[in-house]
Amino acid sequence: MSRFKLTLLLLTALTSLSSCDKEEQKVNVNKEVYNLMKDWYYWYNQLPNVDPNSYPNPVELVKAIRVNPPDRWSYVTTKQELDAYYKQAAYVGFGFGTAFTANNKLIITFVFKTSPLYANGIGRGWEIVSIDGQTPTPDNYSTLIGPSEVGVTKTFVFKSPSGQTFQHTFSKAQIEMNTVLLDSVYTINGKKIGYFVLKGFIEKTKDELNLVFQKFKNAGVSELVCDLRYNGGGQVNVSQLLGDLIGGSIAFGRVFGQYIHNDKHSDKNSYMYFSTNQYSLEIQRAIFITTSSTASASELVINALKPYMGVVLVGSKTHGKPVGMYTFEFKDPSIDWAIVPVCFSIRNANNEGDYFDGIPVTVEAADDVFTPFGEVTESSLNAALNYLGLGTKAVKTTYVTARPITGKGLYEEIGAW
């Protein structure tokens, strides 16, 4: 009898694995995870032969055996953290994203509304000068910021864009995310342009997207700029909703994408289709602002729309993750591991995929981290508006771009601290 029970759960497939008494759990967990990888993993036939019990836990096991390149994503986390993120739009942290500039200044790229930083007026473009008296660097930052545990307390010195410094002490807590960071409607030369910044694709995003597109539809938006520069992905069904809202009647009923599994599970191969939504726009093209942090479900939406409408990318090329993952959990509630391996690739209606090197941009532009989202002078948004013939050319001669820094595993997808 198979130890596995497969149930679809939004983005992921939830599989139950059984184990024995506590004395054997460590051995059995690693063994079951290794067997799982040899069955469901997209590149199962390239896995190394290892003794799974030689690794201290499944986190280290999967990190060691995943086929890298191209797999930079398969990971193991706890069921509690996974459920909090996908179902409750929450994670443990301070509630902000960061990036290092070329001269290693640590800049805040965005702040969630429930973050204590937001309540203190700290936002995009602020510099983190020190953490507990130490200067953050790309090498020490993840250590300085501390573990993802409630109550971890840090003292920060911040510098505002105007040059003032402030010291605050904050403690990590469960942060509820707002995945739409900003939305605006611009009227330029008589045209209505909808613009929004989308951070992820989780359950809460559905309501947020419907509200934004209701606003756009009511305003008579005829051009759309979708800012996915920090969007690391999430649930496929939520990305489908965004595709439906953008694709409208042009894409209705057509292929959104196709799942392709390994040869052991080819019976799971299937198609996804566009549908319509009461707030779907009727537009002929969409502009996406992207960076190397634009990954997975974000890239899926872009690739899915390409066969049906004009798709323009502004910024820098995307991350390059044309594959998806299932989540497998142990049936025994005392085993708090969730295994999230790459299990399938996704192609669009034209059978296009395999963009492991990222999707290239139409127009190169910087992520101008010192300029707030929505400002028409911000380099990427201004380049998008210029492409539409609606921007103000050469409004800035200098700008500062930066390289985002994120956690590993699930926290790489969350993309915030």
N, C-alpha and C positions, 0 to 999 in steps of 0.2 A: 504493500500500500504506500502511495506517495505521501511524503511528509509535508507537501506543499499544497496550500489552498489559495487559489488565485481569485481575488475580488478587485474589480476596478474601483479606484478611488481618485476621482478627478484626474489630475495629471498622472498619478501613479497607480501602479497595481500593488495591492496590499497582499502579501503572502505570509502565511503563518508557518513558522518553523518550530518544531518541538524540541525539547531538551530533557535531560535527566536531572538527577539530584544536584545540589549545589556543588558538591565535590567534583563533579564531572562537567559543570557548566562551561568553565573556561576552555577546556579541550573541545567539548561538543560545539560550542559557539563557533570557534575558528574552523572546525571541520565542516560544519554545516554551511558556513559562509563560503568556504572554498568550493564545496560541492555546488552551491548555488551559482557561483561565478562560472563554473565549468558547464553549467546548463544554460543560463539565461544571458550571460555576458555577450555583448555584440561581437567581441573579438575572442571568444572562448578558446578557439583553436590556436591562439598565440600566447595563452597563459603559460607561465613557467611552471615546471614541476617543483613544488616545494613541500616541506613538512609544515602544515598550517599551525601545528602546535609549537613551532619554534618562535612564533610571534606573540608578544605579550597580550594583545587584544585584537579584535577584528579591524579596528581603525588602522593599526600599523600593517596588518595583513593586506588589506585592500590597497593601501597606499603603495606597498611594495610590489604587488603582483599586477596592478593595472597596466595595460599596454600603453606606455607613454614614451614617444608620441604614438598616436594622437591624443590619447585619453588623459586629459588633465582634470577630469571632473568626478569620476566615480569616488564615492566617499561613504563613510559610516558616521552616524551621529546618534543622538538619543531620540527615542520616540517623543519624549516630552518637548524637546526643542523643535522637532519637525512639525508636530501638531500645532505648537504655539505660533510658528511662522505662517504655515499655510492656512490654518483654520481660524486663528485668532488675530492674524496680522500683527503678531507681537514677537519680540525677542528680548534678550537681556543685554543691556548696554547703556550708553549715554545718549544715543539718538542722533548721531551725525555721521556724515561721510567725510573723507579726507583725501588729499592728494599732495604729493611733494612736487615743488617746482624744480627747475633745473639746478638751482643753487640750494636745494634741500630745505627750503622753507615749507613748513607743514600748514596747508591751507584747508579750511573747512569748505566743502563743496555744496553741502545741503544740510538742512536740519529738519527733523520731523517735529510736528506741532506739539507732541506730548513730551518732547525733550526738555530737560531743565535749561538747556542753552537757549531754546526758543523763548522761554519765559523771561530770560534775562537779556533779550534783545540781541543775542549772538547768532550770526547766520553766515550765509555764503560770503566768502571773501575775507573772513577773519582769519588771522594767523594764530596757531597754537605755538607760543614761544617756548613754553616749558611744561613738563608734567612732573610733579613732585620734585621740582628743582632741577630736573635734567632736560637737556635739549634733545628733542626727538629727532631721530635719523631714520632712514629706511631700514637700517639694520636693527635698531633697538626699539622701534615703535611698538611692535606687537607685544613686546615684553613690558614696556612702560605702561601701556594701556590696561594691562592686567587681564585675568581670566574672565570669561563670560559668566559671572556669578553675581547674584543679587547682593548688594551691600559693599562690593568692592569700591573703595573711595579713593579719589585722586584729586590733587590740587593742581589746577591749570592756571597758567598765565596766558591771557589772550591779548592780541593786538588788533584793534579795529582797523578798518580800511582808512580811517582818518589819522591813524598813528597813535591813538591813545591805548594804554595798557590797563588791563583789569585782571584781578585775581579772583577765582571762584573755586570752591570745593564742591564737587558733585559725587554722588554715589550711583553705581549701576543699579538699574531697576528694570522691570518689564516695560519695554517701550512699545506702545501701540502705533503702528505705522499708518501714515496717510500716503498712499502710493501715487496719487496725483499731487505733485509738489506745487504746481501752479497752473492756472489756465487763464487765457485772455482772448479777447476778440479785438482785433485792430481794424480800423477803417482807414484804408490808404487809397487815394485816388478813386474813391467810390467803391472799392472792393472790400469785402469782409473776409478777413483772414483769421482762422481759428488756430490758436497755439496752445499746447499743453505739454507739461513735463511729466512723464510717467516713470515711476521708479521700479515697479515690479508687476507681476501677474499672480496675485493671490486672491482668495475668495472675496475679500473686501473690495478688491479692484472693480468688480462687476458693478456695484452700486455707484462707485465713483465715476466710472466711465460713462454710465448711462446719464448721470447728472451733467457731466461735461458736454456730451454730445447733444443732449436736450437743449442746453444753452446755445451750442453752435447752430443747431437746426433752427431754433427760434430766431436767432440773429441773422439767418440767411447767409451763413458762411459758404463761400465758393472756392476758397483755397485753404489747405490744411498743412500745418507744420507740426509734426509729431516728434517731440524731443525725447529720445530714448538713450541719451548719452550715458546714463548710469544704470540702465535697466539690465540686470543680469539674468532675467528670465523668470520662470515660474510655471504655473499651470497651463497646459496646452489649451484647455477649454476656455480659459480666460483670454488667452491670446486670440483664439477664434472669435470671441466676442469683439475684440478690437478690429479684427479683420472684417467682420460683418458690418460694423459701424462705419468703417472707411469704404469698403467695397460696394455697399449698397446694391442697387439693382444690376449694376454691371457684372458683379461676381455671383449674384444669387443663384444657388443651385449647382454651382460649378465646384470643381475639386479645389479644396483648400490645401490638402496635402495627403501624402500616403505614408503609412508606417511600414517600415521594412525591418524585419527581425532576422536573427541568425537562422541557419538552416534547420536548427532543432525546433524552432517555433514559427516556421513560415505560415502555419495555420492562423497565426495572430495578425498577419499582414492585412491591412484594411485601409479604407479611404475616409477622409474627413471632407465635409462639404460646407461651403458658405451658406448662410441663411440670412434673412433680413431682420432688422430690428426697427421698432417704431422711430428710433432716433438716428437711423442710418443716413449718412449724407449722400448726395448725388453729385459727386465730383469726378473729374477726369484724371486727376493725378494727386499724389501725396508726397510731401517732402518729409524725410526722416533725418533728424540730427543724430549722429552716431559717433561713438568712440570705441576704443578697444574694450570698454566695459559693457558694450551693447552685445548681449549674448543670448543664445538658446531661443527661448520663446519670442524674444524681440526680433531676432534674425528670422525666425519662422514666419512671423507676420509679413516682414518685408519680402521674403522669398515667395510666400503664398500669393501676394498681390501682383507680383511682377507679370504674370501672364495676361492680366486683365486691364491694367491701367498704368499710367505713367508713374514710375517710382523713382524718386530722386534722393540720393544720399548726400548729406552735407556734413562735413566734419573730418573724421578720420575713419579708416576701415574698421569694421566690426571685429568682435573677438574671434569668431570662427568656431561655432559649436553647432553643427548640423545634425546632432544626435539627441536622443531623449533618454530618460531614465525611469525605471520603476522603483518603488519603495517596497522592501520586503521586511516584515517584522516577525519576531518570535511570538508564538501563541502564548507562551508562559509570560504572564505580566511582570514577573520578577526580573526578566531579562530585558533591559531597557535599550536594546540596540535597534537601530533602523539602518538597513543596508540599502544604499542607493547607487546601483551600478548602471552604466550605459547599456541599454538593452535593444535599442532600435535607432535607425536613421529615419529622417523625414525628408521627402522630396516633394516638389510642387507639381502642378498639373503638367508641366513640360519636362518632368523627370529631372529637374535641376536640384542639385544638392551638393554635398561633399565640399562645402566651402570652409575647409579646415584652416585655410590661411586668412579667413575673414572675407566679408563682402566689401569690395572696393567702393569708394565714394565717387560721386559725380563732381562735387566741388569740395576742395580741401579747405578746412577752416579750423581754427584753434578753439579749444574749450577755455574761454576767457574767464578764469576762476574768480577774478576780482570784480567781475561785473554781475549784478543780480540776474537771475532768470527773468525773462520777459522784457528786459531793456533792449530796445531796438539797436543800441550800439554794441551789444554783446556780439563777439566775433561770429559765432556760429549762426545765431538767429539773424544777424544782419546779412550774412552770406546767403541764407535761405531766402530772405526778402529780396535781395539783389537778384537772385536767380528768377524770382517771380517778376522782376522789373519794378519792385515796389520799395526797395531799400534805399538807404542813403549811402552812397559809395564813399569809401575812404573817410568814414567818420572818425576812425582812430588810426594812428600811425604805430602805436605800441600796444601790446597786450601781454598778459602772462598766462601761459598754459601750464598744465601740471599733469603728473602721472598718478592716477588714483591708486590707493593702496587699500586692500581689503583683506579679510580673514580667509581661512581655508575651509574647504568642505562646504557645509551649509552657509557659513558666514561669508563665503565668497559670493554666493548668490544673493544673500541679504545686502552685502555691499555697504554695511554701516557698522559703526562701533557703539 
